[in-house]
Each structure stands twice: as C-alpha cells, then as structure tokens.
Amino acid sequence: MSGKLAFVLSMIIFGAVGVFARYIPLASSEIAFWMSGIGACFLLVIFIYKKESFARSAIVQNKWPLLISSVALCGNWIFLFQAYKETTIANAALSYYFAPVLVICLSPIILKEKLVARKIVYVGVALIGLFLIVQSQNAENSGHFIGIVYGLIAACFYTVLTFTNKNIRGLKEPHNTIIQLCLAAFFLCLYIVGTTGFQVMQINFASILLLIVLGIVHAGIGFYLFFLGMSQLKGQSIAILSYIDPLTSLVISTMIIGEKMTLLQLIGAILLLGSTLRSEIEKV
C-alpha cells in the first residue's frame, strides 16, 4: 500500500469516529478506555506477528514524555467524545480542529520558533471563524455551546500531545503508539474504577459491536495507517491531506446523518479550516 493511500484512509477513519462515539451509550471515559485497550491489543498482535521487541533503554529514556503524552491522550479522547455527545459532529470536529491554531501560538514559546506577522493574521482569521461557529448557536441550544467548549478542551489536550511527542526520541512505530495506548488504558481504568465503575455490561450487543469496531478500526488500523503514511510522505503532503479528517466529519454530519449547518457556521468553517490550511502549507 502506498503512503498516500494509507494516510488518506487513516484521515477518513479518524473523521468518522464521531458517529461511533455519539451512539455508544457509555461515559466518554469508558469509551476511551475500551478504544485504547482494544486498539493496543490489535497492534500488539501485529507486533508479535512481526516478531518485534521493545527497546527497554528507549522506554526508560522517554518515561516522562510517554507518561505526559498518555495522560494528554486520555483527556483528548474524553473531551472529544463528550463533545460529540453534546453537539453536532460538525461543531465538535470544527472546534477540535482549533488545535493547529494553538500549536502555532505556542510554538514560539515551546519550540522557540519565530512567529511571523502572517501567522498572526491566520490565527486572527481562525478565531473569527470559531467565533462565528459559536455565535451560530442561540441560547436555546446551550448544549451545543457546551459541546463546542468540550471540543476546544480536547484541542488543548491534543496540543499537549503534539508537543510532548516531539520530545520522544529513539522509539519507532508502532512501539510508541502501543506504549501510549496501553498507558492510556491503564490511567483510564483507574479513573473509571474510582468514579462511575464499568457499565459495559449494561449496554446492548449492537453497542458492544460499535465499541469493538471503534477500537480496532480507529485506534488500531487508523493509527497503523496513519504512521505508515507519515513515514512515506513529505511534510507538505501530510499537512494538506490532514484536512480530509474534518472534511469527512462535515460530510458525515450534513449528508449522511442529516445535521444542519447554518450559513454562519459554514462561513466559520471555511475561515477556520482555510486559515490553518494556509498556515500549514507555508510552515512545511
């Protein structure tokens, strides 16, 4: 399989995750637990089949970035899945895709990258787009507003995940992904046991199947294709093809599920996605 095809398929898979998360009647934390656990098991099977082994020295060397990244992954999934439950798939996906803007803003501080004037303009346009998306929800739809806020919180966790992974050295794929998924499942298990407890036995068979598909397809196959594609593509191709993710969410939301987008939301989506796309093309 070519790198471009693998990456495109991974973006389509990631863009469709909201459909599964929205219709599984479990707490967001438990959905995240099963997804990370099933995904880790799936990748471990591939790992064992290929007769690979973990480099213990590399794991010890990266212990803190791995721990921080795994906690960020937990928060990312919990708030993103809750966003899908509280608002439309389009709203959740668009607010979540504010993460690249946060990366642009924080890169000068964390990565010591220079923030040029045009990047500030892109951030401003993206903020206007986000404002239009939020403003399109009136007072009667307060749940939508909360969902958008959850999406933004998920974006913050994703930003932490992005920066932390830049500090991981000497761990190739899928080693890094398996470790982070396993750690995420462990932390989520502790959280669930200490709060609501597991409720998976109370849902119907159809929901369990959705949960299994979410774990295997999204966390397992999706991440495998994602890193396979990244290893074969140039940065510019990755930046452009990444926009298949939110666009897939918009297509599923409006054309398949039948969710409605207002004109303000549509304009906001164009401003948000367009400004971040333009910025990433210049960055790579």
N, C-alpha and C positions, 0 to 999 in steps of 0.2 A: 504493500500500500504506500502511495506517495505521501510525503509530508504534508502537502497542501490539502489533500483529501482527508487525511487523518485529523488535521486541525479544524477543517470545516465541519466535519461530523461531530467533533467534540463541542464546538460552539452551538450547533443545533441541539445537542443533548443538554447542554447547560441552559439554553434558552427555554427548554420545555420542562424544566424541573418544577416550575410553579404550579403546573397542572396537577402533578402528583402530590406535592406538599399541601396544596389547598384542600384536596379531597380525602386526605387521610385524617380521621378523627382522633388524633393524638396530640399531646402537647408538643410544641415545637422542639423542646429539648429532647423528647423521646424520639421524634422523627430523626433528629440529627444524630442521636446515638445509634439507632439501627442502621442509618445510612452509612455512617463512618465504619461501624463494625462489619457490616456486610461487604462494604467496599474493600476494607482491609483484608478480609478473608479471601475475597475474589483475587486480589492482587497477590496475596501470599501463595495461592495455588499456582499462579503463573510463575511466581518467584521460585517455588520449589521445583516446578516442572523444568525450569531452565537450569536447575542445579546451581543457583547463585548463593552467595553467602554475604552476611553483613560484615562490614569492617568496624570492629569494636572501637578501635582508636579514633575513627572518624566520628562515631556517635558520641564518645566522651568529649571530644574536642568541640562538638556543636551542641552540647547538652542544654545550655541556656537558650540559644536561639530556637531549638526544637521545642522546648517547653513553652516558651512565649508564643511561638507560632501556632502550636496546637491549641493553646487557650484562646488565641485570636480566632482560630478556625471554629472553635465551639461557639463563641459569641457571634461570629459571622453567620453561621447557619441558623442559630436560634432566632436571631432577629430578622433574618431574611425570610425564614419560613413563617414567622409571625406576621410579617408584612404581607405575605401572600394571603394569609387568612383574614386580615383586617381590611384590605383594599383590593383593587383590581390587580391583575397580573401586570398590566401595563404600568400602573402607578408604582408598584413595588420594584419592577425591573428598572424603570427610569430613575427613581430615587436612589436605588442601589448603584446605578451606573454613574453616580456622582463621585465615586471613589477615585477615578483618574484625576479629577479636579483637585481632590485632597492631596494626591500624590504630587501633583505639580506645585501646590502651595507649600508643601513640607519638604520637598527635595532640596531647596536651598539651605534649609536648617539641618536636615539629617544627612543628606548626601553631599552637601557643600556645592550643589550645582547652581550656576548663575541663573537668576530669574530675569529674563529679558522683558521689555515692555510689551511685546506682542503676546507673551504668555499671560500677562496680567489682563490684557484685553479678552483673551479666550476664557479666563476664569470669570470675568465680569459677565460675558455673554452666557456662560453656563449657569451662573447664578440667576440671571434674568429668566432663563428657561425653566430652572427649578421653581422660581417664584410663580411663574405662570401656571405650572402644573399644580402647585399647592393652592393657588388662588382659585383655580377652577372648581375646587370642592367647596360647596357652600356650607353654612352652619349645620344644616340638617344631615350632612354627611360627615360628621365628626370622626366616624370610624375610619373613613378614608384618610383623613389628616393624620390620625394616629398610625395608620399603616405606612404612610409616607415617612413619618418620623422613624419608625422601626427600620425602614429601608435605608435611611440615612445613617442610623446607628450601625447597621450591618456594613455599610460602606466604610465607616470608621474602622471597624474591626478588620475589614479586608485590606485597608491601607496599612494597618499594623502588620498584617500577614505578609504583605508585599515587601515592606522594608525589612522585616525580620529575615525573610528568606534570602535577601541579598547578602546577609551575613553568614549564611550556611556554606561551608567550604568542604570539599572532599567527599560529599555524598552524592552519588549519581542516582538516576531514576531507574526503577521505581523505588529504590531503597528509601529515599527521603519521604516520598508520599506514603509508603506503608507505615513508616515510623510515626508520622504525624497523624495519620488516620487512627492508628492504634492508641496513641496518647490521647487523642480527642475522644475516642470511645471510652477510655478509662476515666477521664475527667467528667464526661457527661454521665457516666454510670454513677459516680459518687454523688453528683448533683441530684440526679433523679431519685436515688435511694434516700437522700437526705431531705427531699421535698415531697413530691407527689407520689413517688413509687411508680413502678412499671404498670401500665394499663393495656399493654398489647394484647392480653388475653381477652379483653372486653370488646375488641373490635371484630368485625365480620371477616370472612375469608377473603372477600374481594379487596378489602383494605390491606390485609396482610400481603396479598399478591402485589399491590401497588407499592408497598413498603420494600418488598424484595426487589422489584424492578428498579425502584429508586436507588437502592444500594448498589446493585450490580451494574446497572446501566449508567447512572450518573456518577457515583463515587468511584466505581471500578473501571468500567470501559471508558467513561468520559475522561477521567484523569489519565488513563493509559494512553488514549489517543491524543490528548492534549500535550503531554510531554513528548510523545513520539513525534508529533508535528513540529513542536518547538525546536527539537533537535535538528530538524532538516530545513527549517525556514529562516530567512533573513528577518531582521527586526522590523523592517517596513512592512513586509507581508503579514507578520503577526499582528502589528498594530491595526492594519486595515481589516483583516479577516476577523479580528476580535469583535467587530461591530455586528457580526452575524448573530451573536448572543442576544443583545437587547432587541434587535430587529425580529428575531424568531419569537421572542416573548410578545412583541407587539402584534405580530401576525396571528399567533395563537389566541391572544386576548381578544382581538377585534373580529377576526374572520372565522375562527373555529368555535370559541366559547360564546362569542356574541356580545362581549363587553363593549360599551360605547365610550368613545373619546370625544371630548368637546373640542371646539376649534382652538381654544386657549391651550389645552393640553397638547394638541397636535403641534402648534407653534412652539410651545415649550420643549417638546421632544426634539424638534428639528434644531432648535438653538442649543440644547444641552448636548445632544449627540454630535451635531455638526462641529461645535467648538472644540470638543475633546478629540474628535477625529482629526481635525486640522492640526491641533497641537501635537498629537502623537506622530503624525506624518512628518512634521518638522523635527521632532525630537530624535527620530531613529535615523 
